[in-house]
Each structure stands twice: as C-alpha cells, then as structure tokens.
Amino acid sequence: KKYTECLLEIKNLEKDRKFCRHDMEHFLSVARIAYIITLEEGLKYSKDLIYSIAILHDIGRALEYKENIPHNKAGVIISEEILKETSFTSEEKEQILNSICSHRDLNSDKLSEIIYKSDKLSRNCFDCSAKADCYWQEDKRNYKINY
C-alpha cells in the first residue's frame, strides 16, 4: 500500500514535468538493465534483489519535491517501511537500502554502481522532446541503446 501511494504521489507531482519521469516504466527499465549487467558480468546478485532496488531507487522523489530531502536519502526512509513486509533477510535489506542510498554515486560498491549505470542507460535522451532544456550534464545523457 505504501509503495502504490508513493507512486501515485510522484505521478501527481511530476504531471507537468517535461523531463524524464520517475514511474514504473523507468523503474522496470532500470531493473531489466541491471539484471542484464549482473548476468553479463557473472555476478551472483539475485533477480529479486536487483528488481527490489530498481523499483525502490527513486521512490523518495515525492519527499524530495515536498520537503527538499535528497531522493536517495528519502528513498531509504520510505523503503525501510516497505521492506518490513518482505521476506528479505536483514543482510538483503541492508544491501537494498545501501544501494538506494548510494545509487547516485558511481564510485560506490558494485551493486550501487550497477544501479547507477542502469539508471542512466534507461533514459532515452536521444528521443527526448525536452533535451534542449535538460539540466543533465552531457556525459550523463544516454544517446545509445545498449540493452
């Protein structure tokens, strides 16, 4: 319930946003790309772990918009509550929360780096109608389809 409430709130807050939105389409794109990278690199992260991080990594956007809390930090606050209702182990929950918190930092642990990279690769900057007004640095924009 908390998750769907947050998704709806983000959707409402971003309804006039002309840049990339933070919706289920984005979350699932990040998840699929992260899982492909995990498989290609022969890493042993479970699909459930990867998908959980991906669908939660931007869930803090509403708190960022309303209370100016960085979305990665806000995402940890919200995700702690959501994860209470899952069967993940304490260690897995810690990995998920760490990756949510660190997903904006390319020089973090391997799992967070995969989410960071997948987050950027999920964006179709080459086909964006708002690219002329985009505030993203050029080196963070995705102009290729890799996955």
Disulfide bonds with the S-S distance in Angstrom:
none
